[in-house]
């Protein structure tokens, strides 16, 4: 069965106000239609950098909102121009593709509010790594490949696995190992799929087996429950500090605990390399 397009405006997506002192970041999901009529999404490969917790990972163009940005969408437009050289001011704006999310730990840097905005670029739109110190490659991938049937597991450390989708490599790069969509980018696109297709890729409401996007590598259900508590506790603490109500607490319980999982993985990689 053909998957529905992802480039669908989410009429009910909500803006989340930042708690005091918490920065904001905007991400751009840039779509185009290929000559064959297939929907494509622009991905980037982040350049490996010691200061970037997501260095070397698959991502979407995006970054922190600056004081010069008029709003969250303006930040996404600026980041797309700076990172992949695309001027999206004339593109079709789809608005927020999912609710903003509060990360309790953005790769170990502290809390962060992240917003996902959609843009439909012209079919002839081309992108390149315009900021080579931040972006190693930029390439288009057909969204039909972002399907539950293509999910697998990525080892993060000896005791932790993350849901992931293998993507075709950027042009001119070898196919092994394949670039993997996982973590925050997968979580954001999963929520966009919930709105556009009626079901997420991972997390609450996903196909059985991937309703828990992070898994203990051993120890059965007891180890999985311990892992869930470790991952969700920072999110709940941050939500409580923000003075949020019951609905926000329920959302924190259901949210994919991306920041905590990435921080745990980075700590594990450091300790195992020592």
N, C-alpha and C positions, 0 to 999 in steps of 0.2 A: 504494500500500500504506500502510495506517495505521501511524503511528509508535507505538511502545510508550510508556507513561507514563514521565515522568522521576522522579516521586515514589516511588522504590524504594529501600529501605534497602540500603546496600552492606555486606554482612556482613564483607568482608575489608578494608575501608578502614583504613589504618594511621595512627596518630598519630606524628608526627615530633617528637622531642625538640629543643628549641631549643639551638643552639650557644651557648656562653657570651656573654652580652651581646646576644643577638639577640631582639628583641621578637616577640610573637605577635599575630595579628589573626584575628578570626572573622567569617564571612560567613553570612547566613541566606538559604537558598532556601525561600521561603514559597509553598506550593501551596494551591490550593482548587479545588473543582469548580463550574463555572458552572451556571446553571439548565438549560442545554441538555445538560449532562453532559460538557462539555469540560474537560480539565485546564488550569488557568491558573497562571502564575507571576508573582509580584509583582516588578516592576522599579522602580528609582528613577532620577531624573535628578539627578546631583549639582549643587549650586549652584556657579557659577563663583566660585572663591576663589584669590587669588594663592598662598596657602600649600598648596593642594591640587593635587598633580600630576594628579589625575583629575577636577578641577573641570570641569563641563559634560558629563561622560561618562555613559553608561548604566551602571548598576551594580546590585548587590543590597545590601540593608541590611547594614551591617557596620562594623567598626572595630577599633581596638586593644583588646586585653585589658587590663583595669585590675587593680590590686592587690585590689580588692574583689570581683572575679569568682572564683567557686569553681573554675571550670574553663573550658575553651574553649567549651563549649556555653552556659554561663551568660553568657559575653561576647556570643554571638550573640543570646540572648534579650534581654539588656539593650539592645543596639544596635537591635533591631527595635522595642522599646518606645520608645526615645528618638527614632528617626528616622522611623518611620511610625505610631506610636501603637498598635501591636498587642501585646496581652498574649498570649504564646504558651505560657504555663505549662500551659494545659489542652489545647493542640494535640497531635496525634499526632507524636511525635518519631521521626524517621527515622535519627538519628545522622549520622555522617560519610557524605557522598555520594561522596567520593573520598579518596585519600591526601592528607595534608597536603603542602604544597609549600614549598620554601625558595626565596624570591626573592633573587637576588644583589643586586639593586638595586630597591627599591620606589619607582619614580618618582624616582630620584636621591637617596633618603633613606638608603640603606644596606640591608643584608639584613633580611629579614622572613620569618617562618613564617606561612603563611596556611592556615586551616581552613575547610571548607565543611560546614555542617550543614543538614539538611532538616527541614521542619516542614509538616504537613498541617493547615491551618486549616479551621474550619467553612465551609460554602458561603456563609454570609451575612457572612463576615469582610470588613470594609471598612478601607482604609488611607488615610492622608493624610500630607502632608509636615509632620510634627510638629516638625521642627527646620529652619525655613526658611533659616537661615544655612548649613546643610549640605545640605539636600535641596530641590530646586526643584519636584519633582513625584513622585508615586507612582501607578502604574497596573498593571492586570493584563493579561497577554498570554497567549494560548493557546499551549501548548508545541508544538502541531503546526507552528507557524511556525519553530521552532528545528530546521530540517531542512537536510541537506547541499545540497539543491537550491536553497536560498535564499541560499547563501553568495556573496559578491562580494568586491571589493577596495576598501579605504579608503586613499586617499593620506595618508601621514603627513608626508612631506617629499618633496623632489624625487627622492630616490634610494630611497625606502622605501615599500612598500605593505603593508597588514595585512589579513588575512581579516576579514570583517565580515558581519553580517546586518542588513538594514533591518527595524526594528520599527514597528508602528503607533504613532502619536504619543499622548501622554497626552491625555485628554479636555480639550477647550477650547484645545488648542494646534494651530497650523498643521501641515500634513502635510509641508511642505518647509522645509528638508531633513529627511528622516526621521531619527529617533534611531537610532543604530547600536550594535549589540552587538559588541564587539571586545575585544581585549587580555585582561586578567586575567579579567574576568567571562566572556568567551567560553571562555577556556581552562579555567576551573573547571567550567562547564556542559558543556563537551566531555568532560571526564573523568567527570562524572556520567552523560552519555549512554553512555560506554563501558561503565559498569557496568549501566545500566538497559536499554539498547537493543542492546548488543553491539558497538557501533562508535562511535568519537569523531567529533566534528564536524570538528576540525582536529588536526594533529599526527600522530605515528606511528600508522599504522593507519587514517587517514582516507581518504576518497575521493581518487583521483588528482587532483592539482592543489592540494589543500589539506592534503596531508601536510606541507607547509612553510607554516606560517601567516603568515610574513613573507617578502616577496619584494623583490628588487632591482628597481627600476623600469626599469633598462636594463642592458646589458652581458652578457646571456646567462648561461650556466651558470657561467662563471668569476666573474662579479660575485656570483652567488648563493652560491657557495662562500665567497667572502670575507665576505659578509654573515653567513653561518651562523657562521663562526669568530668574528667580532666580537661576535655576540649571545651565543654559548655560552661564551666564555672567562670572563666574570665568574662565571657559574654554576658552572663547573668549579673555579675558584679558591676560591669560597666553600665548595664541598663538600669540597675538599681541606683547607681550614683547619679545617673541622669534624671532621676525622679520620674521615670516613666510609669505608666499605669499598667493594668492587667493585660491589655491587648499587646503592648510592647514586650512584656515579659513572656507571654505565650509565643510571640514571634521569635524571641531570643532562644527559647527552648527548641523551636523547630528549625531555626536557621542552620545552614551549613557552617560549621565552626572553622572557617578557612584560616583566619589569622592565627588562632591557637595551634592548629595543625601544622602550619608552615613554621611557626616559631619552634614547635617541638621537633620538627624534622631538622631544622637548622642546628638546634642544640645537639641533636643526636649525631649529625654529620660531623660537627666539630669535635665531639667527645670520641667518636669512633676513629677520627683521623689523628687524634693526639697519641 
